[in-house]
Amino acid sequence: PADVNKRTRTQSCLAHGLWFISTARNILVVLACGVMSYVFELHGTAPFVLSAHVKGGLPTFQPPPFSVTANNVTHSFLDMTSSFQSAIIVLPLLSILENISLAKVFSEGRSIDATQEMLALGLCNFFSSFVGSMPVSGALSRGAVNNASGVKTTCGGIYTGILVLLSLYYFTPYFHYIPKAALAAVIIAAVVFMVEFHVIKPI
């Protein structure tokens, strides 16, 4: 019954169980596939292409390097920036456009403050450079997974960040057993509902 008060204890338990499975479906798929890969590896078989080994722990907090040595040649900061040519301007603009577009896709008609998006993106990239992070940008796949998992507020980012930090400390040895196909399936299943078939059909 739709009315919670009219449900029996068994119906309430089933409803809560279905809610949990539907909400945590992505992580359940990843965990199940990881366990399967581990069992297969114990028996000496490897039917899946697994993820690479991830080094555990957090990186040291230090200023980003302004020079790099490769093949016994030291490249200065100006050398590195000049090698980008026009990409040094185009790439940040594309990152901003992607971030704002992603926010509009999942805003459900609400207004988006582009200035706040650019400020957040700039601050994230500035501070992440002190821990050797890759460039930060909005990800369509992750946004779709968040939306499919029921994330409603920006607090989801805090929750995700805490989980990532805990995972780096305790779970990195187990990341190797996650099949790449499982990660791809989660992303595809989250993104496929974004396809507007009514737009494709006339084409």
PyRosetta script that sets phi, psi and omega in degrees:
from pyrosetta import init, pose_from_sequence

init()
pose = pose_from_sequence("PADVNKRTRTQSCLAHGLWFISTARNILVVLACGVMSYVFELHGTAPFVLSAHVKGGLPTFQPPPFSVTANNVTHSFLDMTSSFQSAIIVLPLLSILENISLAKVFSEGRSIDATQEMLALGLCNFFSSFVGSMPVSGALSRGAVNNASGVKTTCGGIYTGILVLLSLYYFTPYFHYIPKAALAAVIIAAVVFMVEFHVIKPI")
pose.set_psi(1, 147.5)
pose.set_omega(1, 178.9)
pose.set_phi(2, -68.3)
pose.set_psi(2, -32.7)
pose.set_omega(2, 178.9)
pose.set_phi(3, -75.4)
pose.set_psi(3, 120.0)
pose.set_omega(3, -177.4)
pose.set_phi(4, -61.9)
pose.set_psi(4, -35.3)
pose.set_omega(4, -176.9)
pose.set_phi(5, -68.2)
pose.set_psi(5, -21.8)
pose.set_omega(5, -178.1)
pose.set_phi(6, -90.2)
pose.set_psi(6, -3.8)
pose.set_omega(6, -178.7)
pose.set_phi(7, -79.9)
pose.set_psi(7, 145.0)
pose.set_omega(7, 172.8)
pose.set_phi(8, -79.1)
pose.set_psi(8, 172.4)
pose.set_omega(8, -178.9)
pose.set_phi(9, -63.2)
pose.set_psi(9, -39.6)
pose.set_omega(9, 179.2)
pose.set_phi(10, -64.8)
pose.set_psi(10, -42.4)
pose.set_omega(10, 179.2)
pose.set_phi(11, -65.0)
pose.set_psi(11, -37.9)
pose.set_omega(11, 178.1)
pose.set_phi(12, -65.4)
pose.set_psi(12, -42.1)
pose.set_omega(12, 178.6)
pose.set_phi(13, -64.0)
pose.set_psi(13, -41.7)
pose.set_omega(13, 178.0)
pose.set_phi(14, -64.6)
pose.set_psi(14, -40.3)
pose.set_omega(14, 179.6)
pose.set_phi(15, -64.3)
pose.set_psi(15, -43.5)
pose.set_omega(15, 178.5)
pose.set_phi(16, -66.7)
pose.set_psi(16, -37.2)
pose.set_omega(16, 178.3)
pose.set_phi(17, -65.2)
pose.set_psi(17, -43.4)
pose.set_omega(17, 177.8)
pose.set_phi(18, -65.4)
pose.set_psi(18, -38.2)
pose.set_omega(18, 177.6)
pose.set_phi(19, -62.8)
pose.set_psi(19, -43.1)
pose.set_omega(19, -179.6)
pose.set_phi(20, -64.3)
pose.set_psi(20, -44.2)
pose.set_omega(20, -178.9)
pose.set_phi(21, -64.3)
pose.set_psi(21, -42.3)
pose.set_omega(21, -179.3)
pose.set_phi(22, -68.6)
pose.set_psi(22, -34.3)
pose.set_omega(22, 179.8)
pose.set_phi(23, -75.4)
pose.set_psi(23, -40.6)
pose.set_omega(23, -176.1)
pose.set_phi(24, -100.1)
pose.set_psi(24, 22.2)
pose.set_omega(24, -173.7)
pose.set_phi(25, -61.7)
pose.set_psi(25, -34.9)
pose.set_omega(25, -177.6)
pose.set_phi(26, -67.8)
pose.set_psi(26, -48.2)
pose.set_omega(26, -179.0)
pose.set_phi(27, -69.0)
pose.set_psi(27, -31.9)
pose.set_omega(27, 178.3)
pose.set_phi(28, -65.3)
pose.set_psi(28, -39.4)
pose.set_omega(28, 177.3)
pose.set_phi(29, -63.9)
pose.set_psi(29, -44.7)
pose.set_omega(29, -179.5)
pose.set_phi(30, -64.2)
pose.set_psi(30, -44.1)
pose.set_omega(30, 179.8)
pose.set_phi(31, -63.9)
pose.set_psi(31, -44.4)
pose.set_omega(31, -179.3)
pose.set_phi(32, -62.5)
pose.set_psi(32, -43.2)
pose.set_omega(32, 179.4)
pose.set_phi(33, -68.1)
pose.set_psi(33, -35.7)
pose.set_omega(33, 176.9)
pose.set_phi(34, -64.0)
pose.set_psi(34, -42.2)
pose.set_omega(34, 177.4)
pose.set_phi(35, -64.1)
pose.set_psi(35, -41.7)
pose.set_omega(35, 177.9)
pose.set_phi(36, -60.5)
pose.set_psi(36, -43.8)
pose.set_omega(36, 179.9)
pose.set_phi(37, -63.7)
pose.set_psi(37, -39.9)
pose.set_omega(37, 179.5)
pose.set_phi(38, -64.0)
pose.set_psi(38, -43.2)
pose.set_omega(38, 179.3)
pose.set_phi(39, -64.6)
pose.set_psi(39, -43.6)
pose.set_omega(39, 178.4)
pose.set_phi(40, -61.4)
pose.set_psi(40, -40.0)
pose.set_omega(40, -178.5)
pose.set_phi(41, -68.7)
pose.set_psi(41, -33.6)
pose.set_omega(41, 176.5)
pose.set_phi(42, -62.1)
pose.set_psi(42, -31.9)
pose.set_omega(42, -179.7)
pose.set_phi(43, -92.8)
pose.set_psi(43, 10.8)
pose.set_omega(43, 173.7)
pose.set_phi(44, 80.7)
pose.set_psi(44, 15.4)
pose.set_omega(44, 177.4)
pose.set_phi(45, -118.9)
pose.set_psi(45, 152.2)
pose.set_omega(45, 179.9)
pose.set_phi(46, -140.3)
pose.set_psi(46, 79.1)
pose.set_omega(46, -177.7)
pose.set_phi(47, -76.2)
pose.set_psi(47, -12.0)
pose.set_omega(47, -176.7)
pose.set_phi(48, -113.1)
pose.set_psi(48, 152.6)
pose.set_omega(48, 169.7)
pose.set_phi(49, -84.3)
pose.set_psi(49, 116.1)
pose.set_omega(49, -173.1)
pose.set_phi(50, -93.6)
pose.set_psi(50, 164.8)
pose.set_omega(50, 177.6)
pose.set_phi(51, -72.6)
pose.set_psi(51, 160.3)
pose.set_omega(51, 179.9)
pose.set_phi(52, -74.4)
pose.set_psi(52, 162.4)
pose.set_omega(52, 176.6)
pose.set_phi(53, -69.3)
pose.set_psi(53, 139.5)
pose.set_omega(53, -178.5)
pose.set_phi(54, -113.3)
pose.set_psi(54, 129.1)
pose.set_omega(54, 178.4)
pose.set_phi(55, -71.6)
pose.set_psi(55, 130.8)
pose.set_omega(55, -177.0)
pose.set_phi(56, -79.9)
pose.set_psi(56, 165.6)
pose.set_omega(56, 178.1)
pose.set_phi(57, 89.1)
pose.set_psi(57, 169.2)
pose.set_omega(57, 179.9)
pose.set_phi(58, -96.3)
pose.set_psi(58, 145.9)
pose.set_omega(58, 177.0)
pose.set_phi(59, -70.4)
pose.set_psi(59, 157.1)
pose.set_omega(59, 178.7)
pose.set_phi(60, -73.1)
pose.set_psi(60, 146.4)
pose.set_omega(60, 179.5)
pose.set_phi(61, -87.5)
pose.set_psi(61, 111.6)
pose.set_omega(61, -177.5)
pose.set_phi(62, -153.3)
pose.set_psi(62, 158.8)
pose.set_omega(62, 179.6)
pose.set_phi(63, -61.5)
pose.set_psi(63, 147.8)
pose.set_omega(63, 178.9)
pose.set_phi(64, -66.6)
pose.set_psi(64, 147.6)
pose.set_omega(64, -179.9)
pose.set_phi(65, -69.9)
pose.set_psi(65, 139.1)
pose.set_omega(65, 178.6)
pose.set_phi(66, -105.4)
pose.set_psi(66, 9.8)
pose.set_omega(66, 173.7)
pose.set_phi(67, -155.0)
pose.set_psi(67, 154.7)
pose.set_omega(67, -179.4)
pose.set_phi(68, -141.8)
pose.set_psi(68, 144.1)
pose.set_omega(68, 179.8)
pose.set_phi(69, -109.9)
pose.set_psi(69, 123.1)
pose.set_omega(69, 179.2)
pose.set_phi(70, -138.3)
pose.set_psi(70, 128.4)
pose.set_omega(70, -178.6)
pose.set_phi(71, 55.9)
pose.set_psi(71, 43.4)
pose.set_omega(71, 178.3)
pose.set_phi(72, 62.6)
pose.set_psi(72, 20.5)
pose.set_omega(72, 177.4)
pose.set_phi(73, -121.5)
pose.set_psi(73, 127.5)
pose.set_omega(73, -179.9)
pose.set_phi(74, -93.6)
pose.set_psi(74, 124.4)
pose.set_omega(74, 179.5)
pose.set_phi(75, -105.2)
pose.set_psi(75, 125.7)
pose.set_omega(75, 179.8)
pose.set_phi(76, -79.0)
pose.set_psi(76, 175.2)
pose.set_omega(76, 179.6)
pose.set_phi(77, -62.5)
pose.set_psi(77, -39.9)
pose.set_omega(77, 179.2)
pose.set_phi(78, -66.9)
pose.set_psi(78, -36.2)
pose.set_omega(78, 177.6)
pose.set_phi(79, -63.3)
pose.set_psi(79, -42.1)
pose.set_omega(79, -178.4)
pose.set_phi(80, -68.0)
pose.set_psi(80, -42.8)
pose.set_omega(80, -179.0)
pose.set_phi(81, -69.4)
pose.set_psi(81, -35.8)
pose.set_omega(81, 179.9)
pose.set_phi(82, -69.2)
pose.set_psi(82, -26.5)
pose.set_omega(82, 179.2)
pose.set_phi(83, -69.9)
pose.set_psi(83, -22.4)
pose.set_omega(83, 177.9)
pose.set_phi(84, -73.7)
pose.set_psi(84, -27.5)
pose.set_omega(84, -177.3)
pose.set_phi(85, 55.1)
pose.set_psi(85, -129.2)
pose.set_omega(85, -176.0)
pose.set_phi(86, -72.1)
pose.set_psi(86, -16.8)
pose.set_omega(86, -179.0)
pose.set_phi(87, -63.9)
pose.set_psi(87, -23.3)
pose.set_omega(87, -179.7)
pose.set_phi(88, -66.0)
pose.set_psi(88, -20.4)
pose.set_omega(88, 176.0)
pose.set_phi(89, -100.8)
pose.set_psi(89, -38.7)
pose.set_omega(89, -175.9)
pose.set_phi(90, -68.3)
pose.set_psi(90, -43.0)
pose.set_omega(90, -175.9)
pose.set_phi(91, -61.9)
pose.set_psi(91, -46.7)
pose.set_omega(91, 176.2)
pose.set_phi(92, -61.2)
pose.set_psi(92, -38.0)
pose.set_omega(92, 178.8)
pose.set_phi(93, -64.4)
pose.set_psi(93, -41.5)
pose.set_omega(93, 177.5)
pose.set_phi(94, -64.2)
pose.set_psi(94, -38.4)
pose.set_omega(94, 178.7)
pose.set_phi(95, -63.9)
pose.set_psi(95, -41.4)
pose.set_omega(95, 178.4)
pose.set_phi(96, -64.9)
pose.set_psi(96, -45.3)
pose.set_omega(96, 179.5)
pose.set_phi(97, -62.0)
pose.set_psi(97, -41.0)
pose.set_omega(97, 179.0)
pose.set_phi(98, -63.9)
pose.set_psi(98, -42.2)
pose.set_omega(98, -178.7)
pose.set_phi(99, -64.2)
pose.set_psi(99, -44.9)
pose.set_omega(99, -179.2)
pose.set_phi(100, -69.0)
pose.set_psi(100, -40.5)
pose.set_omega(100, 178.7)
pose.set_phi(101, -62.2)
pose.set_psi(101, -41.4)
pose.set_omega(101, 179.0)
pose.set_phi(102, -63.6)
pose.set_psi(102, -40.9)
pose.set_omega(102, 178.7)
pose.set_phi(103, -63.5)
pose.set_psi(103, -38.8)
pose.set_omega(103, 180.0)
pose.set_phi(104, -69.3)
pose.set_psi(104, -34.3)
pose.set_omega(104, -178.9)
pose.set_phi(105, -61.6)
pose.set_psi(105, -40.5)
pose.set_omega(105, -175.5)
pose.set_phi(106, -103.4)
pose.set_psi(106, 11.7)
pose.set_omega(106, -178.9)
pose.set_phi(107, -80.9)
pose.set_psi(107, -14.2)
pose.set_omega(107, -179.9)
pose.set_phi(108, 55.8)
pose.set_psi(108, 42.7)
pose.set_omega(108, 175.7)
pose.set_phi(109, 88.8)
pose.set_psi(109, -9.2)
pose.set_omega(109, 179.1)
pose.set_phi(110, -74.9)
pose.set_psi(110, 152.9)
pose.set_omega(110, -178.5)
pose.set_phi(111, -71.8)
pose.set_psi(111, 146.5)
pose.set_omega(111, -179.4)
pose.set_phi(112, -117.1)
pose.set_psi(112, 130.2)
pose.set_omega(112, 176.7)
pose.set_phi(113, -89.1)
pose.set_psi(113, 103.2)
pose.set_omega(113, -177.0)
pose.set_phi(114, -63.9)
pose.set_psi(114, -30.7)
pose.set_omega(114, 179.5)
pose.set_phi(115, -63.4)
pose.set_psi(115, -43.4)
pose.set_omega(115, 178.1)
pose.set_phi(116, -64.0)
pose.set_psi(116, -38.8)
pose.set_omega(116, 178.9)
pose.set_phi(117, -62.9)
pose.set_psi(117, -44.0)
pose.set_omega(117, 179.9)
pose.set_phi(118, -67.2)
pose.set_psi(118, -39.1)
pose.set_omega(118, 178.8)
pose.set_phi(119, -64.4)
pose.set_psi(119, -44.9)
pose.set_omega(119, 179.4)
pose.set_phi(120, -63.1)
pose.set_psi(120, -41.3)
pose.set_omega(120, -179.8)
pose.set_phi(121, -64.9)
pose.set_psi(121, -42.3)
pose.set_omega(121, 179.4)
pose.set_phi(122, -65.3)
pose.set_psi(122, -44.3)
pose.set_omega(122, 179.7)
pose.set_phi(123, -65.0)
pose.set_psi(123, -40.1)
pose.set_omega(123, 178.9)
pose.set_phi(124, -62.1)
pose.set_psi(124, -43.6)
pose.set_omega(124, 179.9)
pose.set_phi(125, -69.2)
pose.set_psi(125, -34.3)
pose.set_omega(125, 180.0)
pose.set_phi(126, -65.6)
pose.set_psi(126, -51.6)
pose.set_omega(126, -176.3)
pose.set_phi(127, -73.7)
pose.set_psi(127, -30.8)
pose.set_omega(127, -179.8)
pose.set_phi(128, -69.4)
pose.set_psi(128, -22.3)
pose.set_omega(128, 179.4)
pose.set_phi(129, -66.4)
pose.set_psi(129, -20.9)
pose.set_omega(129, -179.3)
pose.set_phi(130, -80.5)
pose.set_psi(130, -7.1)
pose.set_omega(130, 176.7)
pose.set_phi(131, -120.7)
pose.set_psi(131, 14.9)
pose.set_omega(131, 177.0)
pose.set_phi(132, 70.5)
pose.set_psi(132, 30.3)
pose.set_omega(132, -177.7)
pose.set_phi(133, -75.9)
pose.set_psi(133, 157.5)
pose.set_omega(133, 169.4)
pose.set_phi(134, -71.7)
pose.set_psi(134, 159.2)
pose.set_omega(134, 178.9)
pose.set_phi(135, -55.5)
pose.set_psi(135, 136.9)
pose.set_omega(135, -177.1)
pose.set_phi(136, -90.7)
pose.set_psi(136, 135.6)
pose.set_omega(136, 177.1)
pose.set_phi(137, -157.8)
pose.set_psi(137, 163.2)
pose.set_omega(137, 175.7)
pose.set_phi(138, -69.7)
pose.set_psi(138, 137.7)
pose.set_omega(138, -178.4)
pose.set_phi(139, -114.8)
pose.set_psi(139, 123.8)
pose.set_omega(139, -179.8)
pose.set_phi(140, -62.0)
pose.set_psi(140, -41.0)
pose.set_omega(140, -178.1)
pose.set_phi(141, -65.2)
pose.set_psi(141, -46.0)
pose.set_omega(141, -179.4)
pose.set_phi(142, -68.1)
pose.set_psi(142, -38.5)
pose.set_omega(142, 177.0)
pose.set_phi(143, -61.5)
pose.set_psi(143, -39.8)
pose.set_omega(143, 178.5)
pose.set_phi(144, -67.4)
pose.set_psi(144, -39.1)
pose.set_omega(144, 178.1)
pose.set_phi(145, -65.4)
pose.set_psi(145, -42.4)
pose.set_omega(145, 177.2)
pose.set_phi(146, -60.3)
pose.set_psi(146, -45.4)
pose.set_omega(146, -179.7)
pose.set_phi(147, -63.7)
pose.set_psi(147, -41.5)
pose.set_omega(147, 179.6)
pose.set_phi(148, -69.6)
pose.set_psi(148, -24.5)
pose.set_omega(148, 179.8)
pose.set_phi(149, -86.0)
pose.set_psi(149, -4.8)
pose.set_omega(149, 175.9)
pose.set_phi(150, 95.0)
pose.set_psi(150, 16.3)
pose.set_omega(150, 178.9)
pose.set_phi(151, -69.6)
pose.set_psi(151, 131.1)
pose.set_omega(151, -175.4)
pose.set_phi(152, -116.2)
pose.set_psi(152, -26.8)
pose.set_omega(152, -175.3)
pose.set_phi(153, -127.0)
pose.set_psi(153, 172.2)
pose.set_omega(153, 178.2)
pose.set_phi(154, -71.1)
pose.set_psi(154, -11.3)
pose.set_omega(154, 175.4)
pose.set_phi(155, -63.0)
pose.set_psi(155, -18.8)
pose.set_omega(155, 175.4)
pose.set_phi(156, -59.8)
pose.set_psi(156, -31.5)
pose.set_omega(156, 177.0)
pose.set_phi(157, -67.0)
pose.set_psi(157, -38.7)
pose.set_omega(157, 177.0)
pose.set_phi(158, -64.4)
pose.set_psi(158, -45.3)
pose.set_omega(158, 179.2)
pose.set_phi(159, -60.6)
pose.set_psi(159, -44.2)
pose.set_omega(159, 179.1)
pose.set_phi(160, -64.0)
pose.set_psi(160, -42.1)
pose.set_omega(160, 179.4)
pose.set_phi(161, -61.3)
pose.set_psi(161, -42.7)
pose.set_omega(161, 178.9)
pose.set_phi(162, -63.6)
pose.set_psi(162, -42.5)
pose.set_omega(162, 178.7)
pose.set_phi(163, -63.7)
pose.set_psi(163, -38.1)
pose.set_omega(163, 178.9)
pose.set_phi(164, -64.9)
pose.set_psi(164, -43.3)
pose.set_omega(164, 179.2)
pose.set_phi(165, -63.0)
pose.set_psi(165, -44.2)
pose.set_omega(165, 178.2)
pose.set_phi(166, -64.5)
pose.set_psi(166, -37.9)
pose.set_omega(166, 179.9)
pose.set_phi(167, -65.5)
pose.set_psi(167, -38.3)
pose.set_omega(167, 179.0)
pose.set_phi(168, -63.6)
pose.set_psi(168, -31.0)
pose.set_omega(168, -179.1)
pose.set_phi(169, -82.0)
pose.set_psi(169, -40.2)
pose.set_omega(169, -166.8)
pose.set_phi(170, -117.2)
pose.set_psi(170, -25.2)
pose.set_omega(170, -168.6)
pose.set_phi(171, -114.9)
pose.set_psi(171, 1.0)
pose.set_omega(171, -176.9)
pose.set_phi(172, -58.8)
pose.set_psi(172, -34.5)
pose.set_omega(172, 178.5)
pose.set_phi(173, -63.0)
pose.set_psi(173, -23.4)
pose.set_omega(173, -176.1)
pose.set_phi(174, -91.3)
pose.set_psi(174, -12.6)
pose.set_omega(174, 179.8)
pose.set_phi(175, -62.9)
pose.set_psi(175, -26.3)
pose.set_omega(175, -178.0)
pose.set_phi(176, -61.6)
pose.set_psi(176, -27.7)
pose.set_omega(176, -174.8)
pose.set_phi(177, -85.5)
pose.set_psi(177, -1.7)
pose.set_omega(177, 178.7)
pose.set_phi(178, -80.7)
pose.set_psi(178, 117.8)
pose.set_omega(178, 179.4)
pose.set_phi(179, -67.0)
pose.set_psi(179, 143.6)
pose.set_omega(179, 176.9)
pose.set_phi(180, -63.5)
pose.set_psi(180, -31.1)
pose.set_omega(180, 179.0)
pose.set_phi(181, -64.1)
pose.set_psi(181, -34.4)
pose.set_omega(181, 178.9)
pose.set_phi(182, -67.1)
pose.set_psi(182, -42.5)
pose.set_omega(182, 178.1)
pose.set_phi(183, -64.5)
pose.set_psi(183, -41.4)
pose.set_omega(183, 178.9)
pose.set_phi(184, -64.4)
pose.set_psi(184, -39.0)
pose.set_omega(184, -179.3)
pose.set_phi(185, -64.9)
pose.set_psi(185, -40.0)
pose.set_omega(185, 178.8)
pose.set_phi(186, -62.6)
pose.set_psi(186, -43.5)
pose.set_omega(186, -179.3)
pose.set_phi(187, -66.9)
pose.set_psi(187, -45.2)
pose.set_omega(187, -179.1)
pose.set_phi(188, -63.3)
pose.set_psi(188, -43.2)
pose.set_omega(188, -179.5)
pose.set_phi(189, -63.7)
pose.set_psi(189, -30.6)
pose.set_omega(189, 179.4)
pose.set_phi(190, -79.7)
pose.set_psi(190, -33.9)
pose.set_omega(190, -174.5)
pose.set_phi(191, -86.0)
pose.set_psi(191, -26.7)
pose.set_omega(191, -172.6)
pose.set_phi(192, -60.8)
pose.set_psi(192, -29.2)
pose.set_omega(192, -179.5)
pose.set_phi(193, -75.5)
pose.set_psi(193, -8.4)
pose.set_omega(193, 177.9)
pose.set_phi(194, -85.1)
pose.set_psi(194, -10.4)
pose.set_omega(194, 179.9)
pose.set_phi(195, -71.1)
pose.set_psi(195, 124.1)
pose.set_omega(195, 179.9)
pose.set_phi(196, -91.4)
pose.set_psi(196, 92.7)
pose.set_omega(196, -174.8)
pose.set_phi(197, -65.4)
pose.set_psi(197, -27.7)
pose.set_omega(197, 179.2)
pose.set_phi(198, -68.8)
pose.set_psi(198, -19.6)
pose.set_omega(198, 175.8)
pose.set_phi(199, -85.2)
pose.set_psi(199, -36.5)
pose.set_omega(199, -177.5)
pose.set_phi(200, -72.6)
pose.set_psi(200, -36.9)
pose.set_omega(200, -173.6)
pose.set_phi(201, -55.8)
pose.set_psi(201, -47.1)
pose.set_omega(201, 178.4)
pose.set_phi(202, -64.2)
pose.set_psi(202, -28.8)
pose.set_omega(202, -179.7)
pose.set_phi(203, -70.7)
pose.dump_pdb("model.pdb")
